[in-house]
Amino acid sequence: MDALLDLLNSRPLVNGEEQDALGDPDSGRRWAREHGGDGSLAELALLREARDALRDVVRGESSPAVLGPLLEGVHQIPEITSDGLQWTVETPPTPGLPSR
């Protein structure tokens, strides 16, 4: 859940000016790697798409259904361990950070 909030907050207004942590390849790569991604250009494009879609849903400008394409092929796999129920997220072989 923290990653979603971080993604939403990756484009804040600071002193009336928009700051975009994913706006250029270097800072975007750094942001993605800090959040478990690989920082590829394809991943950054998906992160921007996911962020903008999430923002629109949060603002009530879009239906949550717009997030569907970003979650295609994503599955949660349950596993019973000595610590209880654990979930693992499996993503398709595309840049997976936006779906995590």
Contacts in CASP RR format, 6 or more apart in sequence:
PFRMAT RR
TARGET T0000
AUTHOR 0000-0000-0000
METHOD contacts of the structure
MODEL  1
MDALLDLLNSRPLVNGEEQDALGDPDSGRRWAREHGGDGSLAELALLREA
RDALRDVVRGESSPAVLGPLLEGVHQIPEITSDGLQWTVETPPTPGLPSR
3 35 0 8 1.000
3 100 0 8 1.000
4 54 0 8 1.000
6 35 0 8 1.000
7 35 0 8 1.000
7 47 0 8 1.000
7 50 0 8 1.000
7 51 0 8 1.000
7 54 0 8 1.000
7 98 0 8 1.000
8 51 0 8 1.000
8 54 0 8 1.000
8 55 0 8 1.000
8 58 0 8 1.000
10 20 0 8 1.000
10 21 0 8 1.000
10 22 0 8 1.000
10 31 0 8 1.000
10 47 0 8 1.000
10 51 0 8 1.000
11 18 0 8 1.000
11 19 0 8 1.000
11 20 0 8 1.000
11 21 0 8 1.000
11 22 0 8 1.000
11 51 0 8 1.000
11 55 0 8 1.000
12 18 0 8 1.000
12 19 0 8 1.000
13 19 0 8 1.000
21 27 0 8 1.000
21 28 0 8 1.000
21 31 0 8 1.000
22 28 0 8 1.000
22 31 0 8 1.000
22 32 0 8 1.000
22 44 0 8 1.000
22 47 0 8 1.000
22 48 0 8 1.000
22 51 0 8 1.000
23 48 0 8 1.000
25 41 0 8 1.000
25 44 0 8 1.000
28 39 0 8 1.000
28 44 0 8 1.000
28 47 0 8 1.000
29 39 0 8 1.000
29 44 0 8 1.000
31 47 0 8 1.000
32 38 0 8 1.000
32 39 0 8 1.000
32 40 0 8 1.000
32 43 0 8 1.000
32 44 0 8 1.000
32 47 0 8 1.000
32 97 0 8 1.000
33 39 0 8 1.000
35 97 0 8 1.000
36 97 0 8 1.000
36 100 0 8 1.000
37 43 0 8 1.000
37 95 0 8 1.000
37 96 0 8 1.000
37 97 0 8 1.000
38 95 0 8 1.000
38 97 0 8 1.000
39 95 0 8 1.000
39 97 0 8 1.000
40 95 0 8 1.000
42 94 0 8 1.000
42 95 0 8 1.000
43 95 0 8 1.000
43 96 0 8 1.000
43 97 0 8 1.000
43 98 0 8 1.000
46 70 0 8 1.000
46 94 0 8 1.000
46 95 0 8 1.000
46 96 0 8 1.000
46 97 0 8 1.000
46 98 0 8 1.000
47 97 0 8 1.000
47 98 0 8 1.000
49 70 0 8 1.000
49 98 0 8 1.000
50 67 0 8 1.000
50 70 0 8 1.000
50 98 0 8 1.000
50 99 0 8 1.000
53 62 0 8 1.000
53 66 0 8 1.000
53 67 0 8 1.000
53 70 0 8 1.000
54 67 0 8 1.000
56 62 0 8 1.000
56 66 0 8 1.000
57 63 0 8 1.000
57 64 0 8 1.000
57 66 0 8 1.000
57 67 0 8 1.000
70 98 0 8 1.000
70 99 0 8 1.000
71 99 0 8 1.000
72 92 0 8 1.000
73 91 0 8 1.000
73 92 0 8 1.000
74 89 0 8 1.000
74 90 0 8 1.000
74 91 0 8 1.000
74 92 0 8 1.000
74 99 0 8 1.000
75 89 0 8 1.000
75 90 0 8 1.000
76 87 0 8 1.000
76 88 0 8 1.000
76 89 0 8 1.000
76 90 0 8 1.000
77 87 0 8 1.000
77 88 0 8 1.000
77 89 0 8 1.000
77 90 0 8 1.000
78 85 0 8 1.000
78 86 0 8 1.000
78 87 0 8 1.000
79 85 0 8 1.000
79 86 0 8 1.000
79 87 0 8 1.000
79 88 0 8 1.000
80 86 0 8 1.000
89 99 0 8 1.000
89 100 0 8 1.000
91 99 0 8 1.000
91 100 0 8 1.000
END
